Amino acid sequence: MRVYTRKLKLSPSTFSQPSKTSAGIPLQKLPFTHALARPDHFPSLFVPLLGGLAVALLAWGFIELSDEVLDGDTRQFDLMLLRAAEALRATHSGLTVVMRDFSGLGSAAVLTLFTSVTVGYLLLTSKRLMALLVAAAVISGALGIRWLKLGFGRARPASEFAELVAPSLSFPSGHAGISAIVFLTLGALLASTRIQALERAYILSTAALMTLLVGVSRIALGVHWATDVLAGWAFGAAWALVWLLLARRLTSPPR
């Protein structure tokens, strides 16, 4: 049996000329082929997309919770947790002292101190844009929560249920919301300076834990309804993510 072979004449131009589609467009010029040719481009797209999804989910949760509160559907849930917190304080006298300390982490004085120290350090290291973004995120978030309080006009729990008496309105919780903005923003900035995934996870987990403790302390002290705190967390986390995504966009080098 004879085997016939055919010699192909290949020129250098065969390899140098880009393949074309039926429309005559080089494949290298198409957007999806550019992305495929740059594997490192996927992480840069994944992070903002995931962050945007998280913001959308948090915003949706805040809106849904707000509707439930306005309709009065959360009253039984709020009263149940309020009475449970009162009973817990009555049986565990030391709990009140601990919750007061945790609540202090979300006070205006402490959060202002954290923010001022961070902004000062960023200015000292010539990161003026980042310093401006951190200050803008916290100040605008605090103003946003104040406007929301005025808009909803929800009263705080009655004084007989509360360990502390606060004069301002209740929904959403300012302590929970602003502490989420400050701690999550600062945690993300600090985590971005570390390379090891475990170190980043530890820093972000600590920031989330501090935010959680502040919110829980407000419920335990009877200063807020539970849904006030949930709304504050949702607003604060979404607000922090929006400004972190903006900071990533403005400070990332062009690709």
N, C-alpha and C positions, 0 to 999 in steps of 0.2 A: 504494500500500500504506500502510495506516495503522498507526502505532505507538502502542500504548496504554501509558501509564505510570501507575503507582500511587504515590500519595504516602503515605509512612510518617510517622506522628506519633511523634516521639521526645521523650521527657521526660528531664529531668536524672537521674531515678531509674534510667533504663535503663543509664546508664554507672556510676552509683555503687553499684548492687547487685552483689555478687560472684556469679560463676557458681557453680552448685551441681551436685554429682554426683547420680546417681540415688538415692542414700541420703539426700539432703538436706544433705550436708556441704559447706560452702563449700570451693572448691578451694584458697583461700589458707590454709586450716587444715591441709591435708595436708602431711606431712613432706617429701615429695619436691618439692612445689611451693615450699615454703619454701626448699629448697636451690637450686632453679632460679632463684628470685628473688634469690638472693644468690650471684653468681658468685665473690665473694671467699671463700666458704665452702669451696670445693673445695680450694684449697691447704692450708688448715688441717686438712682431713681427709686429704689425700694424704700429708703428711709423717709423721704417726704411723702410718698404715697401712704405708707403705714401710719405716719404721723397725722396726715390729713384724715384718714379713716378714723383714727382714735378721736380726733377733735369732733368729727361729725357724730360719732356715737355718744360722746359726752354731752354735746349740745342737745342731741335728741333726748337723752336721759333727763337733762335739766328741764327741757320743755314739757316732757311727759309728767315729770314729778310736779312741776308748777301747776299744771292743769289739775292734777289730783288734789293738790293742796287747796286751790281756789274752789274746787267743787266740794271740799270737806270730806273727801273719801279717805283721807289719811288720819282722821281724828282719832279713831279707835287705836290705831297702831301707835300714834304719838302718845296718847294717854297711857297705854300699856307700858311703854318703855319709861315714861316719866315716873309712874308709880313704882316701877321696878327699881329705878335708880334711887328714889326716895327710901324705899325699904332697904336697899343695899347700904346706903349711908347710915341708916339707923342701926343696923346690925354690925357694921364695920366702921368704927369711928375714925380709924387711921386712914380710911380711903379718901375722906374729904381733903385731908392735907396733901396727899399724893396728887389728887386730881387738880387741886389748886395750883400746884407746882407745874404740872403738865399744861394747864390752861395758860399759865404765864408765858410759856414758849410762844404762844400765838398772840400775845399782847402787842399793841401798837409800838410800845417802847422797844421790846426785844426784836421785833421784825424790822423796825427802822434801823436799829443798831446793826443787825446782820446785813441789811441792804447797803447801809452807808459804808461799812467796812469793805464789802465786796466791790462797790463802785470805786472807792478810794484806791484799792489795790489795782483794779483794772486801769485806772488813770495813771497810777505810778508806773505800771509796766507798758504804758503808751498804747493801751487798747481802748482808745477813746470811743470808738463806735460800739464796742461791746458794753462799755460802761453806760453809754447813753441808752442802749436797748434794755439793760437790766433795770435802770431807773425808770424808764418809760413803762416797762411791763408792770412793775409794782405799783407805781402811782396810778396808772390808768386802771389797773385791776381794782385798787381800793376805791377809786371813784365809781367804777362800774357797780361794785357791790353796794355802795351807798345809794346809787340811783335805783337799783333793784329793790332795796329795802323800802325806799319811798314809794316805788311803784306798786309793790304788793301790799305794803302797809299791815303786815301780820304782827299781832301782838305776841309778846313773849309769854311763857307759862306763868301762871299765877304765882305770887310771891310765896305762898304757903308750900309750894312744891319745890322751890328753888333754894339752894344754899347761898347763892349770890343774887343780888338784884341789879340788873343792868337797865339803863334808861332808854336805850335805843330800840328800834324795831327788830324783828326776829328773822325774817326770811329774805335772803339766805344768810347763813352764819358768816359773819365777817372773820372771826377767828379761824374757822375751817377754810374759808376761801382764800384769804390772803396768805395764811401759812402754807397752803398748797402751792400758791404762786411762788413764794419766796423759797421754800425748802426744795421744791422740785426743780426750780430754775438753777439755784446754786448747786444742787446735787448733780444736775446734768452738766454744768460748766466744769465742776471738779472731776466728774467721771471722764469727760472728754480729754483730760490731761493724762489719763492712764492708758496703758496698752493692754494689760492682762484683762481678760473678760471677767475673771473672778473679782478683781479689784473694782471694776466698773459696777458689777452687780451688787457688791457690798455697799458701795457709796449710794447708789440709787435706792437700794432697799432701806438704808438708814434714813434717807430723805423722806421716803414714803412712810416709814414708821413714825417719824416725828410728826408728819402731817396727820397720820391716823390718831396718834395720842392726843393731839390738840383737839381734834373733833370729838373723840370719845369723852374727853374730860368735860366738854361743854354739855354733853347729854347727861353725864354722871352727876354734874353739879346742878342740874335742873335749870340751867340758864337758857337752853335752847330746846326746841322740839327736835326729835331725831331727823325729821325730814328737812329741817333747816340745815343741819350738818351735811346730810347727803347732797343737798343742792349746792352748798358751799364747796364741797369736794369736787363735784362735777364742774362747776364754773371755774374754780381755781386751776384744776388740772388742764382743762381745755384752754384757758387763757395762757398758762405757762407754755403749753405745747405750741400755740400759735406764735408766740414771741420767740421760742427756740427755733422753730422752722424759719422764721424771718431772719433770725441771726445767722442760721446756717446758710441761707440764701445770700445774705449780704457779705458774709466774711469768707465764703468758700472761694478759692482761686478759680479763675476761668479755665474750663476744660477744653 
